[in-house]
Amino acid sequence: MRYLNEFTSKDAAPVLRGTAEAGGVVTIYDGTTVLGSVTVGSDGAWSFTTPTLLAGTHPLSVTVTDVADNVSPSINVSLTVINKV
């Protein structure tokens, strides 16, 4: 799997996308706060629109819980939301 470990966005509610095992549950965190979770589709794809984030840096992480209840190691990224100009 390829992913970015740092990115900047003018969108305060970006859409995160990825792939994982079908039927798994992807959980997205901002630090230790759970932003939400989404079930992976039968095609292995998932997407999640974050709630509106304040301007600044957000340490996001994602885990996947498969259908057997195994939790993956987290994937960590740094998202910096900048004010729209």
LUMTORDREN-874498 format. One line per field, with one value per atom (N, C-alpha, C): residue number from 0; residue in three letters; atom name; x, y, z. Coordinates in nm, 2 decimals. Layout:
<sites>
num <- c(NUM:...)
residuo <- c(ALA:...)
atomo <- c(CA:...)
east <- c(X:...)
north <- c(Y:...)
up <- c(Z:...)
</sites>
This chain:
<sites>
num <- c(0:0:0:1:1:1:2:2:2:3:3:3:4:4:4:5:5:5:6:6:6:7:7:7:8:8:8:9:9:9:10:10:10:11:11:11:12:12:12:13:13:13:14:14:14:15:15:15:16:16:16:17:17:17:18:18:18:19:19:19:20:20:20:21:21:21:22:22:22:23:23:23:24:24:24:25:25:25:26:26:26:27:27:27:28:28:28:29:29:29:30:30:30:31:31:31:32:32:32:33:33:33:34:34:34:35:35:35:36:36:36:37:37:37:38:38:38:39:39:39:40:40:40:41:41:41:42:42:42:43:43:43:44:44:44:45:45:45:46:46:46:47:47:47:48:48:48:49:49:49:50:50:50:51:51:51:52:52:52:53:53:53:54:54:54:55:55:55:56:56:56:57:57:57:58:58:58:59:59:59:60:60:60:61:61:61:62:62:62:63:63:63:64:64:64:65:65:65:66:66:66:67:67:67:68:68:68:69:69:69:70:70:70:71:71:71:72:72:72:73:73:73:74:74:74:75:75:75:76:76:76:77:77:77:78:78:78:79:79:79:80:80:80:81:81:81:82:82:82:83:83:83:84:84:84)
residuo <- c(MET:MET:MET:ARG:ARG:ARG:TYR:TYR:TYR:LEU:LEU:LEU:ASN:ASN:ASN:GLU:GLU:GLU:PHE:PHE:PHE:THR:THR:THR:SER:SER:SER:LYS:LYS:LYS:ASP:ASP:ASP:ALA:ALA:ALA:ALA:ALA:ALA:PRO:PRO:PRO:VAL:VAL:VAL:LEU:LEU:LEU:ARG:ARG:ARG:GLY:GLY:GLY:THR:THR:THR:ALA:ALA:ALA:GLU:GLU:GLU:ALA:ALA:ALA:GLY:GLY:GLY:GLY:GLY:GLY:VAL:VAL:VAL:VAL:VAL:VAL:THR:THR:THR:ILE:ILE:ILE:TYR:TYR:TYR:ASP:ASP:ASP:GLY:GLY:GLY:THR:THR:THR:THR:THR:THR:VAL:VAL:VAL:LEU:LEU:LEU:GLY:GLY:GLY:SER:SER:SER:VAL:VAL:VAL:THR:THR:THR:VAL:VAL:VAL:GLY:GLY:GLY:SER:SER:SER:ASP:ASP:ASP:GLY:GLY:GLY:ALA:ALA:ALA:TRP:TRP:TRP:SER:SER:SER:PHE:PHE:PHE:THR:THR:THR:THR:THR:THR:PRO:PRO:PRO:THR:THR:THR:LEU:LEU:LEU:LEU:LEU:LEU:ALA:ALA:ALA:GLY:GLY:GLY:THR:THR:THR:HIS:HIS:HIS:PRO:PRO:PRO:LEU:LEU:LEU:SER:SER:SER:VAL:VAL:VAL:THR:THR:THR:VAL:VAL:VAL:THR:THR:THR:ASP:ASP:ASP:VAL:VAL:VAL:ALA:ALA:ALA:ASP:ASP:ASP:ASN:ASN:ASN:VAL:VAL:VAL:SER:SER:SER:PRO:PRO:PRO:SER:SER:SER:ILE:ILE:ILE:ASN:ASN:ASN:VAL:VAL:VAL:SER:SER:SER:LEU:LEU:LEU:THR:THR:THR:VAL:VAL:VAL:ILE:ILE:ILE:ASN:ASN:ASN:LYS:LYS:LYS:VAL:VAL:VAL)
atomo <- c(N:CA:C:N:CA:C:N:CA:C:N:CA:C:N:CA:C:N:CA:C:N:CA:C:N:CA:C:N:CA:C:N:CA:C:N:CA:C:N:CA:C:N:CA:C:N:CA:C:N:CA:C:N:CA:C:N:CA:C:N:CA:C:N:CA:C:N:CA:C:N:CA:C:N:CA:C:N:CA:C:N:CA:C:N:CA:C:N:CA:C:N:CA:C:N:CA:C:N:CA:C:N:CA:C:N:CA:C:N:CA:C:N:CA:C:N:CA:C:N:CA:C:N:CA:C:N:CA:C:N:CA:C:N:CA:C:N:CA:C:N:CA:C:N:CA:C:N:CA:C:N:CA:C:N:CA:C:N:CA:C:N:CA:C:N:CA:C:N:CA:C:N:CA:C:N:CA:C:N:CA:C:N:CA:C:N:CA:C:N:CA:C:N:CA:C:N:CA:C:N:CA:C:N:CA:C:N:CA:C:N:CA:C:N:CA:C:N:CA:C:N:CA:C:N:CA:C:N:CA:C:N:CA:C:N:CA:C:N:CA:C:N:CA:C:N:CA:C:N:CA:C:N:CA:C:N:CA:C:N:CA:C:N:CA:C:N:CA:C:N:CA:C:N:CA:C:N:CA:C:N:CA:C:N:CA:C:N:CA:C:N:CA:C:N:CA:C)
east <- c(0.08:0.00:0.09:0.05:0.12:0.04:0.10:0.03:0.12:0.07:0.14:0.15:0.26:0.27:0.25:0.24:0.22:0.15:0.05:-0.02:-0.09:-0.11:-0.18:-0.31:-0.41:-0.54:-0.60:-0.67:-0.75:-0.89:-0.92:-1.05:-1.05:-1.14:-1.14:-1.22:-1.27:-1.34:-1.30:-1.17:-1.12:-1.18:-1.18:-1.23:-1.10:-1.10:-0.99:-1.04:-0.95:-0.99:-0.88:-0.91:-0.81:-0.87:-0.80:-0.84:-0.80:-0.88:-0.86:-0.94:-0.94:-1.01:-1.16:-1.23:-1.38:-1.44:-1.54:-1.61:-1.54:-1.42:-1.35:-1.40:-1.36:-1.40:-1.28:-1.28:-1.17:-1.21:-1.12:-1.15:-1.04:-1.09:-1.00:-1.00:-0.87:-0.85:-0.78:-0.81:-0.74:-0.67:-0.54:-0.48:-0.54:-0.60:-0.67:-0.82:-0.87:-1.02:-1.06:-1.16:-1.21:-1.30:-1.26:-1.34:-1.46:-1.44:-1.55:-1.50:-1.59:-1.55:-1.64:-1.59:-1.66:-1.63:-1.73:-1.71:-1.66:-1.56:-1.50:-1.60:-1.61:-1.71:-1.66:-1.75:-1.72:-1.60:-1.58:-1.47:-1.34:-1.34:-1.22:-1.19:-1.28:-1.26:-1.34:-1.28:-1.35:-1.32:-1.41:-1.39:-1.46:-1.41:-1.46:-1.44:-1.54:-1.53:-1.52:-1.41:-1.39:-1.49:-1.52:-1.60:-1.51:-1.57:-1.49:-1.38:-1.26:-1.14:-1.10:-1.05:-1.00:-0.87:-0.83:-0.70:-0.59:-0.49:-0.38:-0.34:-0.25:-0.20:-0.28:-0.31:-0.39:-0.31:-0.28:-0.21:-0.31:-0.34:-0.45:-0.38:-0.46:-0.42:-0.54:-0.52:-0.62:-0.58:-0.68:-0.67:-0.78:-0.75:-0.86:-0.88:-1.00:-1.04:-1.10:-1.04:-1.10:-1.21:-1.27:-1.39:-1.37:-1.24:-1.20:-1.16:-1.18:-1.16:-1.01:-0.92:-0.78:-0.77:-0.69:-0.67:-0.54:-0.53:-0.41:-0.32:-0.19:-0.11:-0.17:-0.15:-0.21:-0.12:-0.18:-0.11:-0.13:-0.02:-0.02:0.02:-0.06:-0.03:-0.05:0.01:0.00:-0.08:-0.19:-0.27:-0.27:-0.23:-0.24:-0.35:-0.45:-0.56:-0.52:-0.53:-0.50:-0.62:-0.63:-0.75:-0.76:-0.88:-0.90:-0.87:-0.80:-0.77:-0.86)
north <- c(-0.12:0.00:0.12:0.22:0.35:0.45:0.55:0.65:0.77:0.89:1.01:1.01:1.07:1.08:1.22:1.32:1.46:1.53:1.60:1.68:1.80:1.89:2.02:2.03:2.09:2.10:2.24:2.29:2.41:2.37:2.24:2.18:2.14:2.20:2.17:2.04:1.98:1.85:1.76:1.72:1.64:1.50:1.44:1.30:1.21:1.11:1.02:0.89:0.83:0.71:0.60:0.48:0.37:0.24:0.14:0.00:-0.08:-0.19:-0.28:-0.40:-0.50:-0.62:-0.59:-0.65:-0.63:-0.67:-0.59:-0.61:-0.57:-0.52:-0.47:-0.33:-0.28:-0.15:-0.06:0.05:0.14:0.25:0.28:0.38:0.49:0.61:0.73:0.81:0.85:0.92:1.06:1.16:1.28:1.28:1.25:1.23:1.10:1.12:1.01:1.02:1.12:1.14:1.06:0.97:0.90:1.00:1.02:1.10:1.02:0.89:0.81:0.68:0.60:0.47:0.45:0.36:0.32:0.17:0.11:-0.03:-0.04:-0.13:-0.14:-0.22:-0.17:-0.22:-0.36:-0.43:-0.56:-0.55:-0.43:-0.42:-0.38:-0.37:-0.34:-0.19:-0.11:0.04:0.10:0.21:0.28:0.43:0.51:0.66:0.72:0.82:0.89:1.04:1.11:1.26:1.30:1.37:1.41:1.51:1.52:1.64:1.76:1.88:2.00:2.02:2.03:2.04:2.19:2.23:2.37:2.38:2.50:2.53:2.49:2.43:2.38:2.24:2.18:2.05:1.94:1.84:1.73:1.60:1.53:1.40:1.29:1.26:1.16:1.02:0.92:0.78:0.70:0.58:0.50:0.35:0.28:0.14:0.06:-0.06:-0.15:-0.27:-0.30:-0.42:-0.51:-0.63:-0.72:-0.80:-0.88:-0.96:-1.06:-1.09:-1.18:-1.11:-0.97:-0.88:-0.86:-0.88:-0.84:-0.70:-0.62:-0.48:-0.46:-0.39:-0.36:-0.26:-0.25:-0.14:-0.01:0.10:0.22:0.28:0.35:0.43:0.57:0.64:0.78:0.88:0.99:1.10:1.23:1.33:1.47:1.55:1.60:1.69:1.83:1.92:2.06:2.13:2.18:2.25:2.40:2.46:2.61:2.68:2.81:2.89:2.92:2.91:2.95:3.10:3.12:3.26:3.32)
up <- c(0.00:0.00:0.00:-0.08:-0.08:-0.01:0.06:0.12:0.15:0.16:0.19:0.35:0.40:0.54:0.59:0.49:0.53:0.41:0.43:0.33:0.38:0.29:0.32:0.24:0.31:0.24:0.27:0.17:0.20:0.23:0.21:0.24:0.39:0.47:0.61:0.64:0.54:0.56:0.44:0.44:0.32:0.32:0.20:0.18:0.19:0.27:0.28:0.21:0.13:0.06:0.07:0.06:0.06:0.02:0.04:0.02:0.14:0.16:0.27:0.24:0.34:0.32:0.32:0.22:0.22:0.35:0.39:0.52:0.64:0.63:0.74:0.78:0.90:0.95:0.96:0.89:0.90:1.00:1.10:1.20:1.18:1.18:1.16:1.28:1.32:1.44:1.41:1.49:1.49:1.63:1.64:1.77:1.83:1.95:2.02:2.00:1.93:1.91:1.79:1.80:1.69:1.61:1.48:1.39:1.33:1.32:1.27:1.21:1.16:1.10:0.98:0.90:0.77:0.74:0.69:0.65:0.51:0.49:0.35:0.26:0.14:0.05:-0.01:-0.08:-0.13:-0.23:-0.29:-0.39:-0.32:-0.18:-0.11:-0.09:-0.14:-0.14:-0.02:0.03:0.14:0.12:0.17:0.17:0.29:0.34:0.46:0.45:0.47:0.47:0.62:0.65:0.79:0.83:0.96:1.00:0.98:0.98:0.96:1.06:1.02:1.10:1.11:1.23:1.25:1.17:1.13:1.07:1.17:1.11:1.19:1.15:1.23:1.20:1.28:1.21:1.27:1.25:1.35:1.34:1.32:1.20:1.16:1.16:1.20:1.19:1.15:1.09:1.04:1.08:1.14:1.16:1.09:1.06:1.00:1.09:1.12:1.19:1.09:1.07:0.97:1.03:0.95:0.99:1.10:1.12:1.23:1.36:1.36:1.47:1.50:1.40:1.40:1.37:1.45:1.42:1.36:1.25:1.18:1.26:1.24:1.29:1.23:1.30:1.24:1.13:1.04:0.94:0.98:1.00:1.05:0.94:0.94:0.84:0.92:0.87:0.93:0.82:0.86:0.78:0.83:0.75:0.79:0.71:0.78:0.72:0.72:0.61:0.60:0.57:0.61:0.59:0.44:0.38:0.24:0.22:0.11:0.08:-0.02)
</sites>
